[in-house]
Amino acid sequence: MTKLDPRLSEFESTEVAESYDCWFRAKVETAIADTRPKLPHDQVMAEMEAIIVAAERRPA
């Protein structure tokens, strides 16, 4: 296992960095291949704002 300098990498070793890279690339490829209809940015932001407002109104 090749240790990485924490000042240069957020990963502890090259193996962990490579594993993350594979995972991330698979997620991106899955997202690109997704055939579901896309949502407009404004719609997503409005839905998220409604979720945030509802959460802020809930009693603690």
Summary of the structure (lengths in Angstrom):
residues: 60
radius of gyration: 19.1
end to end distance: 46.2
largest distance: 49.4
contacts: 96
relative contact order: 0.08
helix: 62%
strand: 3%
